Amino acid sequence: MNIRTAVFPVAGWGTRFLPATKAVPKELLPIVDRPAIQYAIEEAIAAGIERVILVTSEHKRSIEDHFDIASDLEAVLEARGDIEHLRAVRAVADMVHLVTVRQKEQLGLGHAVLMARDAVGHEPFAVVLPDDLIIGESPALGELIAAYKATSSSVVAVMEVPKDQTRRYGIVDPDTSLPSPDGGRTIPLRGLVEKPAPADAPSNLAIVGRYVLSPKIFEKLEQTPHGAGGEIQLTDAIQALASELPIVGYKFSGTRYDVGAPEGWLKANLDLALEHPTYGAALRAALATHLRDGER
């Protein structure tokens, strides 16, 4: 079955970027020349996604506006003859079929996904966290969808992390009794653990914000108790799902940036700007000058 729908939970406050995010959602902070969420939606479209469900909140209306038609702006650009920017603005508005669902209370990632239940329906679907920017030759979500089709299993994206950082992530528990069908990139799982201490972590494979899930996950989310801070953890629901249906981890290709944190956002901007066809050469020259001046 084709995966046609992706859920984007975007209701959070973005407090790590305050005061920049006091009036601007963190998902709209630019990575060089377009906002972070646009990269993630472009990845989803490249993976074959036809419909994006934004799980949003009252202070995130500007995300919807970004992907809407901007008639006044288009008229100004057309009058100026600025065809390049006019095409870019229209392309964003035509990008994807967008549905919004309001999360009235922020009760965790699992709760945000549960809010999309009626909009998703009874099909398998993807979950994309735009805080995880993944840049590669092929769309990371497309790789997960291919793994879902190959294994008939729900899929979570994973990457290796230092053992002493496991308490920052959901960590998967590989099932070493089962073979990997592709030499280790697809990993059968026994389950998942939310932010374990290094001594308790079953592996150093951390979950990254890309999932392809059976619709049965909604039943598990309804049954998942509220944990610390009153939040419903998606990891706990996937763990419950693993007792009934197969789950695999997938080691995606590409480079992941945590653009939900200032350090990762800055690194993504620097790396992508250095490779940008318009800005790269000027930035490299400026950095070279800066380094020379700093050595004096």
C-alpha positions in Angstrom: 0.0 0.0 0.0 1.3 3.5 -0.9 1.9 5.9 2.0 0.0 9.0 0.9 -0.3 11.0 4.2 2.3 12.6 6.5 1.6 14.1 9.9 3.7 17.1 10.9 3.4 17.9 14.7 4.2 21.7 14.9 2.3 22.9 17.9 5.4 23.5 20.2 6.5 26.9 21.6 10.1 26.7 20.4 11.4 28.1 23.7 15.0 27.3 22.9 15.0 30.0 20.3 13.4 32.8 22.4 13.1 35.7 21.9 13.3 35.0 18.2 10.3 32.7 18.4 8.1 35.0 20.5 6.2 35.9 17.3 7.7 33.7 14.6 7.3 29.9 14.8 10.6 28.0 15.0 9.5 26.0 12.0 9.6 29.2 9.9 13.1 30.2 11.0 15.1 30.2 7.7 17.8 27.7 6.7 19.6 29.9 4.2 16.8 30.7 1.8 13.7 28.9 3.0 12.1 27.9 6.3 13.0 24.6 8.0 9.5 23.1 7.6 9.7 23.7 3.9 12.7 21.4 3.6 10.8 18.7 5.5 7.7 19.1 3.3 9.8 19.0 0.1 11.4 15.8 1.4 7.9 14.3 2.0 6.7 15.3 -1.5 9.8 13.7 -3.0 9.0 10.5 -1.1 5.5 10.4 -2.7 3.4 12.1 0.0 0.3 13.6 -1.4 -1.3 15.1 1.8 0.3 16.8 4.8 -1.5 17.1 8.1 -0.2 19.9 10.3 -1.0 19.4 14.0 -0.8 23.0 15.1 -1.9 25.4 17.7 -3.4 28.9 17.9 -0.1 30.7 17.7 1.1 28.8 14.6 -1.2 30.2 11.9 1.7 31.7 10.1 2.9 28.2 9.1 -0.4 27.7 7.2 0.0 31.2 5.7 3.4 30.3 4.4 1.9 27.5 2.3 -1.2 29.5 1.2 -1.7 31.8 -1.8 -0.3 35.4 -1.3 -2.3 37.3 -3.9 -1.1 40.8 -2.9 2.6 39.7 -2.8 2.2 37.9 -6.2 0.7 41.1 -7.7 3.6 43.2 -6.4 6.2 40.8 -7.8 4.4 40.5 -11.1 4.2 44.3 -11.4 8.0 44.5 -10.8 8.7 41.8 -13.3 10.4 39.8 -10.6 9.6 36.5 -12.2 12.1 34.4 -10.3 10.6 35.2 -6.9 7.1 35.1 -8.3 7.6 31.5 -9.4 9.1 30.6 -6.0 6.2 32.0 -4.1 3.6 30.3 -6.3 5.5 27.0 -6.1 5.2 27.1 -2.3 1.4 27.6 -2.5 1.0 24.8 -5.0 3.4 22.4 -3.1 1.0 20.0 -1.4 -2.6 19.5 -0.2 -2.5 20.8 3.4 -4.8 19.9 6.2 -4.6 21.5 9.7 -5.7 19.9 13.0 -5.6 22.0 16.2 -3.9 20.5 19.3 -5.6 22.5 22.0 -3.3 21.1 24.8 0.4 20.3 24.3 0.5 16.8 25.9 3.4 15.3 24.1 4.3 13.9 20.7 2.0 10.9 21.1 -0.9 13.2 21.8 -0.1 15.3 18.8 -0.1 12.3 16.5 -3.4 11.1 18.1 -5.0 14.4 17.2 -4.5 13.5 13.5 -6.5 10.2 13.8 -9.7 11.3 12.0 -7.7 13.1 9.3 -5.5 10.1 8.7 -8.2 7.5 8.5 -7.4 3.8 8.3 -4.2 3.8 6.2 -0.6 3.5 7.2 1.0 7.0 7.4 4.2 8.9 8.0 5.1 11.1 10.9 7.7 13.8 10.2 9.3 16.0 12.8 10.6 19.2 11.0 13.1 19.8 13.9 15.1 16.9 12.3 16.4 18.3 9.0 17.9 15.5 6.8 19.9 16.4 3.7 20.9 13.6 1.3 20.8 12.5 -2.3 17.6 10.6 -1.7 14.7 11.6 0.6 15.1 9.9 4.0 11.3 9.5 4.3 11.3 7.7 0.9 13.9 5.3 2.2 11.6 4.5 5.2 8.6 4.0 2.9 10.6 1.6 0.8 11.5 -0.3 4.0 7.9 -0.4 5.0 6.9 -1.9 1.7 9.7 -4.4 1.7 9.1 -5.6 5.3 5.3 -5.0 5.9 6.4 -3.5 9.2 6.2 -0.1 10.8 9.5 1.7 10.5 11.4 4.2 12.6 14.4 6.1 11.4 17.6 5.5 13.5 21.1 6.8 13.7 24.1 5.9 15.9 24.8 8.2 18.8 27.6 8.2 21.5 26.6 5.9 24.3 26.8 8.7 26.8 24.0 10.6 24.9 21.3 7.9 25.0 19.3 9.8 27.7 18.6 12.5 25.1 16.8 10.1 22.7 14.4 7.3 22.3 16.6 4.2 21.8 15.7 1.1 19.9 16.2 -2.5 21.1 17.5 -4.6 18.1 16.3 -8.1 17.8 19.6 -9.9 17.0 17.8 -13.2 16.5 16.4 -12.0 13.3 18.4 -11.3 10.1 18.6 -7.9 8.5 17.2 -8.1 4.9 19.7 -5.6 3.5 23.0 -6.1 5.3 22.2 -4.1 8.4 20.4 -1.0 7.2 17.0 -2.4 8.1 17.0 -3.7 11.7 14.3 -5.9 13.2 13.4 -4.5 16.7 12.1 -6.0 19.9 11.1 -2.6 21.1 12.0 0.9 22.1 13.0 2.8 25.3 12.4 6.5 25.9 15.6 8.3 27.0 17.4 5.5 28.9 20.5 6.1 31.0 23.6 4.8 29.2 23.8 1.8 31.6 20.2 0.8 30.7 20.3 1.6 27.0 19.7 -1.6 24.8 21.8 0.0 22.0 23.3 3.2 20.8 20.7 3.5 17.9 18.6 6.6 18.5 15.2 7.4 17.0 15.2 10.3 14.6 12.0 12.2 13.6 10.8 10.1 10.7 8.3 7.2 11.1 6.0 5.1 8.9 3.3 3.6 11.1 0.3 1.3 11.0 -3.0 3.0 11.8 -3.2 0.6 14.8 -0.8 3.0 16.5 -3.9 5.2 17.3 -5.4 2.4 19.4 -2.1 2.1 21.3 -1.9 5.9 21.8 -5.4 5.9 23.3 -4.2 3.3 25.8 -0.9 4.9 26.6 -0.9 6.5 30.1 0.3 10.0 30.6 4.0 10.0 31.7 6.3 12.7 33.1 4.8 16.2 32.7 1.5 14.7 31.8 2.7 13.8 28.3 1.8 10.9 26.0 5.0 9.5 24.5 4.9 8.2 20.9 7.8 5.9 21.8 5.7 4.1 24.5 2.9 3.5 22.0 5.3 2.1 19.4 6.6 -0.2 22.1 3.1 -1.4 22.8 2.5 -1.9 19.1 5.7 -4.0 18.8 4.1 -6.6 21.0 1.5 -7.3 18.2 3.1 -6.2 14.9 6.6 -6.2 13.6 8.7 -3.0 13.9 12.0 -2.2 12.2 14.5 0.5 12.5 16.1 2.0 9.4 19.5 3.6 9.1 18.8 6.4 6.6 21.4 7.9 4.4 22.0 11.6 4.5 23.1 14.1 7.2 20.8 15.0 10.0 20.7 18.4 11.7 18.8 19.1 14.9 17.4 22.5 13.8 15.1 22.6 16.8 18.2 23.7 18.8 20.2 26.8 18.1 23.5 25.0 17.7 22.1 22.6 15.1 20.2 25.4 13.3 23.4 27.4 13.0 25.4 24.4 11.7 22.8 23.6 9.1 22.8 27.2 7.9 26.5 27.2 7.7 26.9 23.8 5.9 24.0 24.5 3.4 25.1 28.1 2.7 28.7 26.9 1.9 27.3 24.6 -0.7 24.6 27.0 -2.0 25.1 27.9 -5.7 24.4 31.6 -5.2 25.9 32.3 -1.7 28.5 29.6 -1.3 31.4 31.3 -3.0 30.9 34.6 -1.2 30.6 32.9 2.1 33.7 30.8 1.6 35.7 34.0 0.7 34.3 35.8 3.8 35.2 32.9 6.1 38.7 32.7 4.6 39.2 36.4 5.2 37.9 36.1 8.8 40.3 33.2 9.5 43.3 35.1 8.1 42.4 38.2 10.2 42.0 36.0 13.3 45.5 34.6 12.9 47.2 38.0 12.9 
